[in-house]
């Protein structure tokens, strides 16, 4: 399991480290001008001190508080609260149903930076949000400046999809920093992180840019800057600077098996953050482009199954019928190569390209269908709310997609076992009911799977539904066997299959064919 940790610090009860201090008198500094890097002939900076002195005043500590319920407690009839008997039994009762809620104050510590002299501050959404999915507001937010002054902050806007938020404090004449050009950053460049690790207060670390456009599996807009500058819990929302003093990233997460820094920190690049921050500051919300397709990266296995020579583009797993792509003629199984002239690849996902394309613009979409290149035009719409997107994608209200035992033990028809290591059976009325398969879904059900097969290695399970093999719909084990045989005769080593689990949206899998014995 990957140990990706948001770089924010959360504690319950009284905070172990107090970061809020009594306000001190201080003179507000002027806006932080981009600093000139002090570079010796060899290329490495002699010191970061001058640069730090200019930048640190614009970096703030962000702390939040909220009430969290840790259990429920029943009062003893006729006994005053806090008596020894009640205290003794509380540990056994606070997890039971009913009774009085037991709450405790939880404190979250993070970082942020000022982007305007009148008190606009950028941080991570997860720093100032609560609840599952970090979509709920906290009770209070306190911002502590570098000179120890404290302010209550309000949320101007937040965007969970990019994990960004903009706050506002009532102040003026504050020092501030500006976004730079993260697209000009190169691997090996110096970077400086300033933040509030573990609630200690302003801390400066330095390192190099380790990688660009890093996908850490946290969302559809992943394109992080990776740095080995020390980033720890509490650094979330803090800035990552270049040697000109410009913000090139917003420190957001770390990869760590221990919970501490191991030299793998990730920052949202300025090229992604600035447009979002500008919209949040202006309107409190973010508008994005939308095509209405569910897509997958074109992995080497899927590319082999399609007979494509290179790992470029993304494959369409599902199309919203009345969405922009559906109206334009995009089909399930199409491989989208370019949108508006921008190539879809590892560094530029379709989601990112579409999200940053102007709403209402009509753009050419270059795609591959049945081995032939073609171009169609689609009009970019505004992305609806996440609830609407999920509803249109057909996500079930109940996420329990485990097949019933009696369904998976039903007698199966061994159709593709020799080629794929799986046993198939048709969708019967009984299976349709037991596996909660929609009446519109047509395919074959995996009744058995060899543990040593590539299908098992790729995550296929009993109860999964195969809709297509080699882009051909299959509705019976015989059709599936014929489709697999056709792929083998065509010289394919990998078979492309469209697979659905429960009523979740289907996905493509590239499964290697087993040698013929």
LUMVO-675624 format. One record per residue (C-alpha): residue number from 1; chain; x, y, z. Coordinates in Angstrom, 3 decimals. Layout:
# residues N
(NUM; "A"; (X; Y; Z))
...
END
This chain:
# residues 517
(1; "A"; (0.000; 0.000; 0.000))
(2; "A"; (1.301; 3.441; -0.857))
(3; "A"; (1.814; 5.638; 2.178))
(4; "A"; (0.772; 8.992; 0.775))
(5; "A"; (0.172; 11.450; 3.585))
(6; "A"; (-1.335; 14.935; 3.321))
(7; "A"; (1.267; 17.225; 4.827))
(8; "A"; (-1.080; 18.591; 7.482))
(9; "A"; (-0.955; 17.802; 11.170))
(10; "A"; (-4.109; 16.687; 12.995))
(11; "A"; (-4.320; 16.193; 16.748))
(12; "A"; (-7.162; 15.647; 19.199))
(13; "A"; (-7.478; 17.190; 22.593))
(14; "A"; (-5.064; 19.899; 23.602))
(15; "A"; (-2.455; 20.539; 20.928))
(16; "A"; (0.923; 19.160; 21.946))
(17; "A"; (2.674; 22.156; 20.445))
(18; "A"; (1.134; 25.596; 20.864))
(19; "A"; (1.623; 27.726; 17.789))
(20; "A"; (-0.797; 30.536; 18.626))
(21; "A"; (0.910; 33.229; 20.652))
(22; "A"; (-0.106; 36.607; 22.006))
(23; "A"; (-0.302; 39.317; 19.338))
(24; "A"; (2.761; 41.486; 19.081))
(25; "A"; (3.101; 44.975; 17.732))
(26; "A"; (4.819; 45.066; 14.380))
(27; "A"; (5.122; 47.145; 11.273))
(28; "A"; (3.578; 45.594; 8.160))
(29; "A"; (6.180; 44.992; 5.499))
(30; "A"; (5.903; 45.886; 1.864))
(31; "A"; (5.101; 43.412; -0.873))
(32; "A"; (7.841; 40.863; -1.367))
(33; "A"; (9.613; 41.677; -4.607))
(34; "A"; (11.092; 38.799; -6.623))
(35; "A"; (14.574; 38.264; -5.240))
(36; "A"; (17.723; 38.005; -7.320))
(37; "A"; (19.366; 34.651; -6.753))
(38; "A"; (22.830; 34.783; -5.217))
(39; "A"; (24.761; 32.312; -7.316))
(40; "A"; (28.470; 31.514; -7.166))
(41; "A"; (30.322; 30.575; -10.346))
(42; "A"; (29.824; 26.867; -9.682))
(43; "A"; (26.027; 27.139; -9.808))
(44; "A"; (25.163; 26.269; -6.184))
(45; "A"; (23.943; 29.103; -3.931))
(46; "A"; (26.286; 30.173; -1.147))
(47; "A"; (23.343; 30.816; 1.148))
(48; "A"; (19.556; 31.048; 1.100))
(49; "A"; (19.550; 33.621; 3.903))
(50; "A"; (18.863; 36.776; 1.874))
(51; "A"; (16.115; 35.066; -0.099))
(52; "A"; (14.553; 33.604; 3.038))
(53; "A"; (14.525; 37.001; 4.757))
(54; "A"; (12.447; 38.389; 1.904))
(55; "A"; (10.018; 35.475; 1.609))
(56; "A"; (9.386; 34.223; 5.146))
(57; "A"; (7.207; 37.206; 6.238))
(58; "A"; (4.587; 36.202; 3.634))
(59; "A"; (4.278; 32.613; 4.914))
(60; "A"; (1.686; 31.944; 7.632))
(61; "A"; (0.590; 29.226; 10.015))
(62; "A"; (-2.994; 27.998; 9.625))
(63; "A"; (-4.755; 26.241; 12.500))
(64; "A"; (-8.330; 24.999; 12.675))
(65; "A"; (-10.595; 23.619; 15.370))
(66; "A"; (-13.703; 21.479; 15.186))
(67; "A"; (-15.730; 19.236; 17.455))
(68; "A"; (-15.496; 15.524; 16.704))
(69; "A"; (-17.665; 12.813; 18.228))
(70; "A"; (-15.617; 9.966; 19.678))
(71; "A"; (-18.463; 7.926; 21.171))
(72; "A"; (-21.648; 8.071; 23.172))
(73; "A"; (-22.093; 7.852; 26.933))
(74; "A"; (-25.108; 6.998; 29.081))
(75; "A"; (-25.681; 8.818; 32.351))
(76; "A"; (-26.317; 6.784; 35.484))
(77; "A"; (-29.797; 7.585; 36.853))
(78; "A"; (-29.677; 9.524; 40.091))
(79; "A"; (-25.918; 10.025; 39.934))
(80; "A"; (-24.162; 13.342; 39.290))
(81; "A"; (-21.949; 13.603; 36.254))
(82; "A"; (-18.296; 12.820; 36.852))
(83; "A"; (-18.754; 10.342; 39.714))
(84; "A"; (-16.146; 7.547; 39.945))
(85; "A"; (-18.535; 4.793; 38.841))
(86; "A"; (-19.525; 6.732; 35.726))
(87; "A"; (-15.902; 7.504; 34.890))
(88; "A"; (-14.966; 3.845; 35.380))
(89; "A"; (-17.553; 2.559; 32.929))
(90; "A"; (-17.273; 5.361; 30.374))
(91; "A"; (-14.590; 3.573; 28.363))
(92; "A"; (-16.949; 0.641; 27.867))
(93; "A"; (-19.967; 2.712; 26.965))
(94; "A"; (-18.745; 5.520; 24.754))
(95; "A"; (-18.748; 3.260; 21.681))
(96; "A"; (-22.302; 2.000; 22.255))
(97; "A"; (-25.393; 3.290; 20.509))
(98; "A"; (-27.599; 5.802; 22.231))
(99; "A"; (-26.766; 8.051; 25.138))
(100; "A"; (-25.105; 11.424; 25.218))
(101; "A"; (-22.539; 12.204; 22.480))
(102; "A"; (-18.945; 12.391; 23.680))
(103; "A"; (-17.049; 15.046; 21.741))
(104; "A"; (-13.527; 16.336; 21.780))
(105; "A"; (-11.898; 19.324; 20.167))
(106; "A"; (-9.647; 18.404; 17.240))
(107; "A"; (-6.975; 20.774; 16.001))
(108; "A"; (-5.401; 20.749; 12.554))
(109; "A"; (-2.171; 22.563; 11.799))
(110; "A"; (-1.002; 23.607; 8.349))
(111; "A"; (0.609; 26.381; 6.370))
(112; "A"; (-0.325; 29.038; 3.843))
(113; "A"; (1.010; 32.116; 2.081))
(114; "A"; (-0.260; 35.640; 1.472))
(115; "A"; (-0.940; 36.592; -2.163))
(116; "A"; (-2.314; 40.119; -1.654))
(117; "A"; (-1.544; 42.960; 0.757))
(118; "A"; (-5.176; 43.093; 1.905))
(119; "A"; (-5.116; 39.608; 3.393))
(120; "A"; (-5.857; 36.926; 0.781))
(121; "A"; (-4.152; 33.652; 1.683))
(122; "A"; (-3.681; 30.382; -0.230))
(123; "A"; (-3.598; 26.988; 1.490))
(124; "A"; (-4.738; 23.399; 0.922))
(125; "A"; (-8.409; 22.483; 1.129))
(126; "A"; (-7.628; 19.577; 3.457))
(127; "A"; (-6.029; 22.007; 5.934))
(128; "A"; (-9.270; 23.957; 6.450))
(129; "A"; (-11.879; 21.220; 5.922))
(130; "A"; (-13.265; 18.410; 8.050))
(131; "A"; (-15.266; 15.225; 7.684))
(132; "A"; (-14.914; 12.296; 5.348))
(133; "A"; (-13.623; 13.465; 1.995))
(134; "A"; (-12.635; 16.813; 3.530))
(135; "A"; (-15.824; 18.456; 2.284))
(136; "A"; (-17.178; 19.868; 5.551))
(137; "A"; (-16.340; 23.269; 7.063))
(138; "A"; (-14.426; 23.541; 10.330))
(139; "A"; (-15.634; 25.616; 13.273))
(140; "A"; (-12.854; 28.188; 13.233))
(141; "A"; (-9.675; 29.087; 11.360))
(142; "A"; (-6.807; 31.064; 12.874))
(143; "A"; (-3.950; 32.515; 10.846))
(144; "A"; (-0.700; 33.400; 12.602))
(145; "A"; (1.697; 35.709; 10.762))
(146; "A"; (5.473; 35.508; 10.915))
(147; "A"; (5.486; 38.412; 13.404))
(148; "A"; (3.139; 36.423; 15.724))
(149; "A"; (0.011; 38.460; 15.027))
(150; "A"; (-3.133; 36.351; 14.928))
(151; "A"; (-6.272; 36.780; 12.826))
(152; "A"; (-9.509; 34.886; 12.456))
(153; "A"; (-9.921; 33.861; 8.826))
(154; "A"; (-12.938; 33.151; 6.648))
(155; "A"; (-13.057; 30.838; 3.652))
(156; "A"; (-13.422; 32.729; 0.369))
(157; "A"; (-13.615; 29.536; -1.656))
(158; "A"; (-12.276; 26.015; -1.798))
(159; "A"; (-11.822; 23.380; -4.468))
(160; "A"; (-11.591; 19.751; -3.282))
(161; "A"; (-10.686; 18.495; -6.766))
(162; "A"; (-7.349; 20.309; -6.704))
(163; "A"; (-7.096; 20.487; -2.899))
(164; "A"; (-6.837; 24.282; -2.921))
(165; "A"; (-8.487; 26.978; -0.809))
(166; "A"; (-8.383; 30.766; -0.478))
(167; "A"; (-8.796; 32.474; 2.908))
(168; "A"; (-9.255; 36.133; 3.872))
(169; "A"; (-8.138; 37.976; 6.979))
(170; "A"; (-9.035; 41.567; 7.785))
(171; "A"; (-5.661; 43.276; 7.491))
(172; "A"; (-3.782; 45.622; 5.185))
(173; "A"; (-0.226; 46.392; 4.187))
(174; "A"; (0.787; 42.744; 4.446))
(175; "A"; (3.836; 41.229; 2.753))
(176; "A"; (2.906; 38.931; -0.115))
(177; "A"; (4.431; 36.677; -2.736))
(178; "A"; (3.521; 35.922; -6.339))
(179; "A"; (3.121; 32.824; -8.464))
(180; "A"; (5.924; 32.046; -10.875))
(181; "A"; (6.148; 29.955; -14.025))
(182; "A"; (6.280; 26.315; -12.989))
(183; "A"; (6.412; 25.273; -16.640))
(184; "A"; (9.928; 26.719; -16.793))
(185; "A"; (11.081; 24.560; -13.880))
(186; "A"; (13.507; 21.766; -14.719))
(187; "A"; (14.458; 18.621; -12.861))
(188; "A"; (17.567; 19.444; -10.851))
(189; "A"; (16.643; 23.081; -10.151))
(190; "A"; (16.906; 24.351; -6.583))
(191; "A"; (13.722; 24.816; -4.548))
(192; "A"; (12.933; 26.237; -1.112))
(193; "A"; (10.023; 25.165; 1.115))
(194; "A"; (8.783; 27.370; 3.958))
(195; "A"; (6.064; 26.183; 6.316))
(196; "A"; (4.854; 25.045; 9.708))
(197; "A"; (5.987; 21.416; 10.206))
(198; "A"; (4.489; 19.756; 13.285))
(199; "A"; (3.269; 23.160; 14.464))
(200; "A"; (6.799; 24.389; 15.179))
(201; "A"; (6.352; 27.621; 13.247))
(202; "A"; (8.261; 29.097; 10.325))
(203; "A"; (10.756; 26.529; 9.053))
(204; "A"; (12.885; 26.743; 5.898))
(205; "A"; (14.222; 23.749; 3.966))
(206; "A"; (15.897; 23.471; 0.580))
(207; "A"; (16.358; 20.787; -2.038))
(208; "A"; (16.138; 20.128; -5.735))
(209; "A"; (13.270; 19.400; -8.079))
(210; "A"; (13.261; 15.607; -8.309))
(211; "A"; (10.522; 15.079; -10.919))
(212; "A"; (7.732; 16.875; -12.761))
(213; "A"; (4.136; 15.967; -13.633))
(214; "A"; (4.137; 13.247; -11.003))
(215; "A"; (0.906; 11.227; -10.679))
(216; "A"; (0.493; 10.022; -7.080))
(217; "A"; (-3.023; 8.656; -7.514))
(218; "A"; (-4.770; 11.338; -5.480))
(219; "A"; (-7.106; 12.618; -8.192))
(220; "A"; (-7.760; 13.265; -11.845))
(221; "A"; (-5.675; 16.453; -11.937))
(222; "A"; (-2.466; 14.932; -10.561))
(223; "A"; (0.632; 16.592; -12.050))
(224; "A"; (2.709; 17.263; -8.945))
(225; "A"; (6.179; 18.718; -8.643))
(226; "A"; (8.319; 16.280; -6.667))
(227; "A"; (11.058; 17.715; -4.450))
(228; "A"; (13.523; 16.410; -1.894))
(229; "A"; (13.274; 19.607; 0.149))
(230; "A"; (12.202; 18.411; 3.590))
(231; "A"; (8.390; 18.489; 3.826))
(232; "A"; (6.614; 17.113; 6.873))
(233; "A"; (3.134; 17.035; 8.371))
(234; "A"; (2.121; 20.634; 8.932))
(235; "A"; (3.758; 21.853; 5.712))
(236; "A"; (0.488; 21.427; 3.784))
(237; "A"; (-0.527; 24.627; 2.030))
(238; "A"; (2.909; 26.189; 2.295))
(239; "A"; (4.799; 27.535; -0.725))
(240; "A"; (7.596; 25.961; -2.727))
(241; "A"; (9.800; 28.722; -4.142))
(242; "A"; (12.324; 28.954; -6.940))
(243; "A"; (15.515; 30.971; -6.501))
(244; "A"; (13.821; 34.064; -7.904))
(245; "A"; (11.432; 34.073; -4.951))
(246; "A"; (8.378; 33.057; -6.958))
(247; "A"; (5.898; 30.398; -5.854))
(248; "A"; (6.277; 27.440; -8.197))
(249; "A"; (4.225; 25.002; -6.123))
(250; "A"; (2.024; 24.451; -3.077))
(251; "A"; (3.313; 21.725; -0.763))
(252; "A"; (0.555; 19.162; -0.353))
(253; "A"; (1.650; 15.584; 0.344))
(254; "A"; (4.550; 13.340; 1.240))
(255; "A"; (5.284; 9.707; 0.507))
(256; "A"; (6.521; 8.043; 3.664))
(257; "A"; (6.525; 4.580; 5.235))
(258; "A"; (7.070; 6.175; 8.655))
(259; "A"; (4.976; 9.363; 8.575))
(260; "A"; (8.065; 11.570; 8.482))
(261; "A"; (10.115; 13.065; 5.685))
(262; "A"; (12.090; 10.652; 3.513))
(263; "A"; (12.838; 13.083; 0.699))
(264; "A"; (9.643; 12.525; -1.291))
(265; "A"; (7.495; 15.653; -1.168))
(266; "A"; (4.823; 16.728; -3.650))
(267; "A"; (3.626; 20.214; -4.544))
(268; "A"; (0.732; 21.384; -6.733))
(269; "A"; (2.386; 23.278; -9.620))
(270; "A"; (1.712; 26.979; -10.046))
(271; "A"; (0.450; 26.397; -13.596))
(272; "A"; (-2.461; 24.401; -12.129))
(273; "A"; (-2.898; 26.371; -8.910))
(274; "A"; (-2.935; 29.961; -10.163))
(275; "A"; (-6.038; 29.713; -12.420))
(276; "A"; (-7.926; 27.945; -9.619))
(277; "A"; (-6.813; 30.487; -7.010))
(278; "A"; (-7.766; 33.385; -9.293))
(279; "A"; (-11.294; 31.991; -9.708))
(280; "A"; (-11.706; 31.259; -6.004))
(281; "A"; (-10.538; 34.760; -5.106))
(282; "A"; (-12.895; 36.377; -7.622))
(283; "A"; (-16.050; 34.267; -7.300))
(284; "A"; (-15.519; 31.699; -4.546))
(285; "A"; (-15.974; 28.807; -6.980))
(286; "A"; (-14.219; 27.117; -9.899))
(287; "A"; (-15.616; 26.526; -13.383))
(288; "A"; (-14.039; 23.805; -15.522))
(289; "A"; (-14.438; 22.370; -18.967))
(290; "A"; (-16.316; 19.077; -19.340))
(291; "A"; (-16.691; 16.460; -22.086))
(292; "A"; (-18.787; 13.797; -20.361))
(293; "A"; (-16.532; 10.771; -20.784))
(294; "A"; (-14.926; 8.280; -18.423))
(295; "A"; (-11.377; 7.627; -19.536))
(296; "A"; (-8.398; 5.408; -18.734))
(297; "A"; (-4.717; 5.871; -19.351))
(298; "A"; (-3.499; 3.905; -22.340))
(299; "A"; (-1.165; 1.508; -20.548))
(300; "A"; (1.241; -0.727; -22.438))
(301; "A"; (-1.078; -3.731; -21.972))
(302; "A"; (-4.110; -1.879; -23.318))
(303; "A"; (-2.003; -0.477; -26.164))
(304; "A"; (-0.894; -4.024; -27.028))
(305; "A"; (-4.511; -5.152; -27.009))
(306; "A"; (-5.382; -2.373; -29.459))
(307; "A"; (-2.339; -3.028; -31.591))
(308; "A"; (-1.040; 0.502; -31.072))
(309; "A"; (2.691; 1.160; -31.489))
(310; "A"; (3.110; 3.597; -28.592))
(311; "A"; (1.817; 4.424; -25.140))
(312; "A"; (-0.003; 7.654; -26.039))
(313; "A"; (-3.565; 8.849; -25.623))
(314; "A"; (-6.385; 7.722; -23.340))
(315; "A"; (-9.161; 5.242; -24.034))
(316; "A"; (-12.840; 6.079; -23.569))
(317; "A"; (-14.393; 3.599; -21.124))
(318; "A"; (-17.831; 5.216; -20.989))
(319; "A"; (-19.687; 8.060; -22.710))
(320; "A"; (-22.485; 10.168; -21.287))
(321; "A"; (-25.097; 9.927; -24.105))
(322; "A"; (-26.253; 13.535; -23.883))
(323; "A"; (-22.899; 14.998; -22.912))
(324; "A"; (-20.659; 17.096; -25.182))
(325; "A"; (-18.608; 14.092; -26.321))
(326; "A"; (-21.670; 11.902; -26.866))
(327; "A"; (-23.390; 14.557; -28.977))
(328; "A"; (-20.200; 14.987; -31.005))
(329; "A"; (-20.025; 11.276; -31.799))
(330; "A"; (-17.349; 9.999; -29.423))
(331; "A"; (-17.825; 6.283; -28.752))
(332; "A"; (-16.824; 3.810; -26.088))
(333; "A"; (-13.454; 2.319; -27.056))
(334; "A"; (-12.209; 5.387; -28.932))
(335; "A"; (-8.642; 6.397; -28.126))
(336; "A"; (-8.396; 10.179; -27.783))
(337; "A"; (-5.021; 11.412; -29.005))
(338; "A"; (-5.380; 15.207; -29.119))
(339; "A"; (-7.803; 17.889; -27.949))
(340; "A"; (-7.547; 21.416; -29.350))
(341; "A"; (-4.144; 20.531; -30.759))
(342; "A"; (-2.793; 19.465; -27.349))
(343; "A"; (-1.452; 15.929; -27.252))
(344; "A"; (-2.924; 13.624; -24.613))
(345; "A"; (-0.057; 11.859; -22.870))
(346; "A"; (1.368; 11.097; -19.446))
(347; "A"; (2.254; 14.731; -18.758))
(348; "A"; (-1.056; 16.133; -20.035))
(349; "A"; (-4.075; 14.007; -19.198))
(350; "A"; (-7.383; 14.426; -21.006))
(351; "A"; (-8.979; 15.597; -17.736))
(352; "A"; (-6.402; 18.350; -17.329))
(353; "A"; (-6.601; 19.492; -20.956))
(354; "A"; (-10.407; 19.628; -20.963))
(355; "A"; (-10.577; 21.301; -17.540))
(356; "A"; (-8.302; 24.096; -18.751))
(357; "A"; (-10.049; 24.576; -22.107))
(358; "A"; (-12.425; 27.589; -22.264))
(359; "A"; (-16.057; 26.672; -21.628))
(360; "A"; (-18.194; 27.092; -24.739))
(361; "A"; (-15.316; 26.718; -27.182))
(362; "A"; (-15.622; 24.212; -30.024))
(363; "A"; (-12.425; 22.200; -30.375))
(364; "A"; (-11.161; 19.416; -32.647))
(365; "A"; (-10.738; 16.005; -31.032))
(366; "A"; (-8.324; 13.689; -32.804))
(367; "A"; (-9.022; 10.043; -32.027))
(368; "A"; (-8.348; 6.499; -33.110))
(369; "A"; (-11.303; 4.216; -33.890))
(370; "A"; (-10.920; 0.672; -35.209))
(371; "A"; (-7.352; 1.444; -36.181))
(372; "A"; (-8.245; 4.580; -38.151))
(373; "A"; (-7.484; 8.180; -37.221))
(374; "A"; (-10.326; 10.638; -37.394))
(375; "A"; (-11.176; 14.122; -36.131))
(376; "A"; (-14.491; 15.320; -34.743))
(377; "A"; (-15.487; 18.639; -33.199))
(378; "A"; (-16.982; 18.981; -29.725))
(379; "A"; (-18.149; 21.970; -27.701))
(380; "A"; (-16.714; 22.127; -24.192))
(381; "A"; (-19.417; 22.413; -21.508))
(382; "A"; (-19.139; 23.492; -17.881))
(383; "A"; (-18.394; 20.680; -15.474))
(384; "A"; (-21.413; 20.012; -13.213))
(385; "A"; (-21.179; 19.311; -9.493))
(386; "A"; (-19.427; 16.142; -8.368))
(387; "A"; (-22.759; 14.662; -7.221))
(388; "A"; (-24.197; 15.122; -10.706))
(389; "A"; (-21.051; 13.701; -12.329))
(390; "A"; (-21.284; 10.593; -10.142))
(391; "A"; (-24.987; 10.181; -10.928))
(392; "A"; (-24.384; 10.443; -14.668))
(393; "A"; (-21.555; 7.934; -14.423))
(394; "A"; (-23.990; 5.411; -12.984))
(395; "A"; (-22.340; 4.993; -9.599))
(396; "A"; (-24.521; 2.866; -7.299))
(397; "A"; (-25.918; 4.107; -4.014))
(398; "A"; (-24.683; 0.901; -2.377))
(399; "A"; (-20.980; 0.308; -2.936))
(400; "A"; (-21.079; -3.334; -1.850))
(401; "A"; (-20.223; -5.072; -5.112))
(402; "A"; (-19.194; -8.417; -3.645))
(403; "A"; (-20.929; -11.217; -5.576))
(404; "A"; (-23.164; -13.607; -3.688))
(405; "A"; (-21.510; -16.925; -2.808))
(406; "A"; (-24.154; -19.069; -4.490))
(407; "A"; (-23.792; -17.056; -7.697))
(408; "A"; (-20.060; -17.636; -7.960))
(409; "A"; (-20.474; -21.337; -7.172))
(410; "A"; (-23.024; -21.856; -9.931))
(411; "A"; (-21.962; -24.320; -12.646))
(412; "A"; (-19.918; -22.428; -15.231))
(413; "A"; (-19.140; -22.957; -18.878))
(414; "A"; (-15.378; -23.163; -19.429))
(415; "A"; (-15.004; -21.101; -22.570))
(416; "A"; (-11.799; -19.081; -22.304))
(417; "A"; (-9.925; -20.974; -19.604))
(418; "A"; (-7.202; -22.224; -21.914))
(419; "A"; (-6.467; -18.772; -23.336))
(420; "A"; (-7.114; -16.430; -20.398))
(421; "A"; (-7.303; -18.598; -17.287))
(422; "A"; (-10.937; -17.686; -16.646))
(423; "A"; (-14.214; -19.600; -16.688))
(424; "A"; (-17.244; -17.820; -18.125))
(425; "A"; (-20.983; -18.233; -17.897))
(426; "A"; (-23.927; -16.334; -19.371))
(427; "A"; (-25.885; -13.746; -17.414))
(428; "A"; (-28.921; -15.630; -16.174))
(429; "A"; (-31.943; -14.057; -14.504))
(430; "A"; (-30.706; -15.427; -11.179))
(431; "A"; (-27.229; -13.946; -11.628))
(432; "A"; (-28.692; -10.642; -12.730))
(433; "A"; (-30.604; -10.443; -9.461))
(434; "A"; (-27.816; -11.722; -7.210))
(435; "A"; (-25.113; -9.489; -8.697))
(436; "A"; (-27.472; -6.510; -9.108))
(437; "A"; (-26.780; -6.306; -12.838))
(438; "A"; (-28.801; -3.674; -14.665))
(439; "A"; (-31.217; -5.016; -17.280))
(440; "A"; (-29.441; -3.002; -19.976))
(441; "A"; (-26.077; -4.688; -19.323))
(442; "A"; (-25.208; -7.525; -21.704))
(443; "A"; (-22.102; -9.678; -21.401))
(444; "A"; (-20.658; -12.765; -19.724))
(445; "A"; (-19.840; -13.323; -16.057))
(446; "A"; (-16.511; -14.574; -14.735))
(447; "A"; (-17.415; -17.682; -12.718))
(448; "A"; (-13.868; -18.798; -11.982))
(449; "A"; (-10.332; -17.490; -12.340))
(450; "A"; (-6.919; -19.124; -12.122))
(451; "A"; (-4.801; -17.501; -9.366))
(452; "A"; (-1.694; -17.726; -11.566))
(453; "A"; (-3.314; -16.081; -14.605))
(454; "A"; (-2.631; -12.582; -15.883))
(455; "A"; (-6.349; -11.883; -15.445))
(456; "A"; (-5.979; -12.441; -11.696))
(457; "A"; (-2.824; -10.320; -11.624))
(458; "A"; (-4.731; -7.481; -13.323))
(459; "A"; (-7.392; -7.564; -10.606))
(460; "A"; (-10.250; -9.433; -12.301))
(461; "A"; (-12.562; -11.251; -9.891))
(462; "A"; (-15.386; -13.756; -9.902))
(463; "A"; (-18.610; -11.907; -10.593))
(464; "A"; (-17.011; -9.369; -12.936))
(465; "A"; (-18.862; -8.876; -16.222))
(466; "A"; (-16.999; -8.901; -19.536))
(467; "A"; (-18.818; -6.631; -21.985))
(468; "A"; (-16.391; -6.611; -24.908))
(469; "A"; (-13.373; -8.565; -26.086))
(470; "A"; (-11.210; -6.931; -28.721))
(471; "A"; (-13.827; -4.162; -29.075))
(472; "A"; (-16.486; -6.752; -29.990))
(473; "A"; (-19.555; -7.096; -27.731))
(474; "A"; (-19.940; -10.591; -26.251))
(475; "A"; (-23.173; -11.962; -24.807))
(476; "A"; (-22.318; -15.653; -24.398))
(477; "A"; (-19.284; -17.794; -23.525))
(478; "A"; (-19.228; -19.045; -27.113))
(479; "A"; (-18.999; -15.487; -28.466))
(480; "A"; (-16.274; -14.732; -25.941))
(481; "A"; (-14.281; -17.799; -26.983))
(482; "A"; (-14.633; -16.855; -30.651))
(483; "A"; (-13.510; -13.282; -29.964))
(484; "A"; (-10.435; -14.488; -28.064))
(485; "A"; (-9.608; -16.927; -30.856))
(486; "A"; (-9.896; -14.123; -33.433))
(487; "A"; (-7.483; -11.962; -31.434))
(488; "A"; (-4.968; -14.814; -31.231))
(489; "A"; (-5.218; -15.471; -34.984))
(490; "A"; (-4.630; -11.759; -35.585))
(491; "A"; (-1.264; -12.150; -33.879))
(492; "A"; (-2.213; -10.421; -30.633))
(493; "A"; (-0.339; -11.303; -27.443))
(494; "A"; (-2.718; -9.228; -25.330))
(495; "A"; (-6.514; -9.141; -25.477))
(496; "A"; (-8.377; -5.922; -24.699))
(497; "A"; (-11.460; -6.478; -22.554))
(498; "A"; (-14.118; -4.060; -21.308))
(499; "A"; (-15.031; -5.158; -17.787))
(500; "A"; (-17.726; -3.999; -15.383))
(501; "A"; (-18.031; -4.722; -11.665))
(502; "A"; (-21.517; -4.414; -10.213))
(503; "A"; (-23.128; -1.227; -11.500))
(504; "A"; (-19.904; 0.794; -11.463))
(505; "A"; (-18.651; 2.301; -14.742))
(506; "A"; (-16.793; -0.201; -16.962))
(507; "A"; (-13.024; -0.126; -17.424))
(508; "A"; (-10.647; -1.581; -19.993))
(509; "A"; (-8.123; -4.274; -19.097))
(510; "A"; (-5.321; -5.643; -21.230))
(511; "A"; (-4.984; -9.384; -20.475))
(512; "A"; (-2.076; -11.421; -21.823))
(513; "A"; (-2.974; -14.610; -23.664))
(514; "A"; (-1.693; -17.861; -22.189))
(515; "A"; (0.476; -20.060; -24.424))
(516; "A"; (-1.415; -22.750; -26.317))
(517; "A"; (-0.554; -26.165; -24.942))
END
